[in-house]
Amino acid sequence: MNWNFDDERHPARELHRLLRVQARALQQLEGIRSDLESPGTVELLRTLRSRTGSVLPDRIREVVATIEEAIRILKVAESQARVEYTSNPTDFSVEGLPNLPIPLARFVAERADAPGFSYELEQDLVRGWVIRWKEHAADGTVRGSGQFYERPYAWLDE
C-alpha cells in the first residue's frame, strides 16, 4: 500500500496523534501527582489527621500510587507503539520495487506519492541498493536531494 503522509490514516500521522494524546495525559497525571505531593497538601493532610483522625491521608497515598502506576503504563505503551511502528515492514512497500531493506523501503513509501518527489533505484556491487532522490518545489526549484545506501560503509571493509 502506498501511503501519502497527508492521508489521515498514514501510520506516522496516527503515531504522532497517539503520542500527543499520551504526552497530554502524562502531563496531566504528573501535575495531579505533584499537587497531591506538594508540601502544602501534605501539611494539610497531617493537620487533618491529627485533629480528626481522618483516614484521608492514607487514601491520598493510594491515589498517588495509582497515578504513578498509570504514568508507568503510559510510558510503556508509548515505547511499545514506537517499536511496533518502526518494526512493521509490511506497512512500507511500494509496488514495483524489489525487496528493499526496511529503512530504504520506508523512505520511498512515505514519499512516493508526494508532489515533486522523484527517485532512481540501482544496485551497487559493494554498497547494495542505492536510492538517489530529488524533491522539487511547486516553482520547479530543487527543495532537497540526496542518496541512501543499503550498506553505506561497505567500501571501508575492502
RAFENBEL-V362026 format. One line per field, one symbol per residue. ss: DSSP state (~ for helix, > for strand, _ for the rest). A space follows every 50 residues. Layout:
ss=???
This chain:
ss=__________~~~~~~~~~~~~~~~~~~~~~~~~~~~_~~~~~~~~~~~~ ~~___~~~~~~~~~~~~~~~~~~~~~~~~~~~~~~~~_~~~_________ _~~~~~~~~~~_____>>>>>>>>___>>>>>>>>>_____>>>>>>>>_ ___~~~~_
